[in-house]
Amino acid sequence: MLTIGTLAKKTGTKVQTIRYYEQIGLMPEPGRTEGGQRRYGDAELDRLAFIRHSRQLGFPLDAIRELLDLSDAPDRPCHEADEIARRQLKLVEQRMERLKALRAELKRMVKECSGGNAAQCRVLEVLRDHSECLTEHDQIGA
């Protein structure tokens, strides 16, 4: 059995995050010692690793909850997990398009900066007036 500190170290998750996941029901309430210390087994270690990896892939907590429900019911069809992953992929692709537009706009701002004083700074001009932007980066992926 693992303490919360050991579980945190093994998964690279902060203790406060583990407690939060317990509060919102992603992690089950752990068993406790007579002294009230939390204790975790291999099942909780695996579940937390699943949650952490899902978060690293950008899945929102609601999607992780859905994925955990599927994982807890192995007879359910896989297409449900596939659909959740496809939704996440679409969000990632939208973010990537927005980031490409942001990169292009930032490169242009930097390139057009003459290096003079702040009164003639192209970067500051563009930041002051959104109409100076060449891309609609605020609309992409929103």
N, C-alpha and C positions, 0 to 999 in steps of 0.2 A: 504494500500500500504506500502511496506517495503523499507527501504533504503538498499543500498548495504551492509552496516555494519551489519544491522539486519539480512539480508539474509545470510550473511557469518556466523554469530553466530548460527542461527537456523539450518544450514546444516553442520557446522564444516568445512567450506571451506574458504580458505583465499581470501580476497578481490582481490588480484592480480590474483588468479586462476579464479575467476568469470570473471574478465575482459578478461583474456586469452580465456576462453570458448566463450565469446562474439566475440572476434576477429576471432576465427577459425570457428564460426558458429554453435557451439554446443548449445549455448544459444542465444536466439533472442536479438536483440538490445532492451534495455528497454525503457519504456516511461520515459520522463523527466519532471521535474517541470519547471516553468518559470525561475527559477534560475539555471537550468541545472543539477540538481541532479537526479541521476537514481532512478527509482521507480519500484518495482517488486510486482506482485500479486501472488495469489495461484498457478497459472499455472507455473510460473517461479520457485517458491519454489519446486513444485513437480518435475519439469524437472531437477533442480539442484540436488535434492535428488536422483533421478534416476541415474544421471551421477556419483555422488559421490559413490553410492552403487556399480555401475558397476566398478568404479576404484578400490574400495576396494576388489572386486572379481578378480582384475587383468586384466580386459578387456582393450585392447589398444584403443586409441581414435578412430581409424577407425572403430573398431567393435562397439563402443558405438554410433558412428554416424549411422551405419547400424541399430542398435537396436532402436535408436530414430526415424529413418525413419519408421520403422515397427510400433512403438508405435503411431506415428502420422497418420498411415493409418490402422485403426482397421479392415478393411475388407481383408487385406492381410493375406495369410496363415501363421500359426504359425510355420510351419516346417522351415521357414527361420530363425527365432529366435533360434529354436532348433539347427540348424546347426551351428550358430555362437557360441552358448554355448558349443556345442560339440568340436569345434575347440579350444576354450579356455580351456576346460577340458583336451584335449590332450596336450596342452602346459604346463599346470600345472603338469600333470603326468610326462612329460619329465623333467621338473625342479625338481620334487621330486626325480626321479631316479638319477639325477646329484647330488642333495644334499646328497642322501644316499651314493653315491660313495665318495663325498668329506668328509662326516663324517667318513667313514671307513678309508680313507687315513689319515685324521687328527688324529684319535684315534691311528692309528698305529705309526705315527710320534711321538706323545707324549709318547706312551708306550715305544718306543725304545730309547727315550732320557735318557741318563745316569745321567744327572744332573751335569756333570763335567763343563768344561769351554767351551767357544764358539768354540774353535778349534776342539773339538770332538762332537759338538752338532749335533745330528741326525736330528733335525728339520731343522737346517741351511743346512745340507748336502742335504736333500731331496729337499729343496727349490732351491738350486743351480743347481741340476741335476734332471730334470724331469724323466729321465730314472730310477731313484730310486723309483718312485711311482709304486705301485702294481696294481693300477686301471687306466683305461683310462678315468679319470674323465673329461678331457678336451673335449672328444668326445661325452659323454653321454648328450643327450638332446640339442645338439648344432644345 
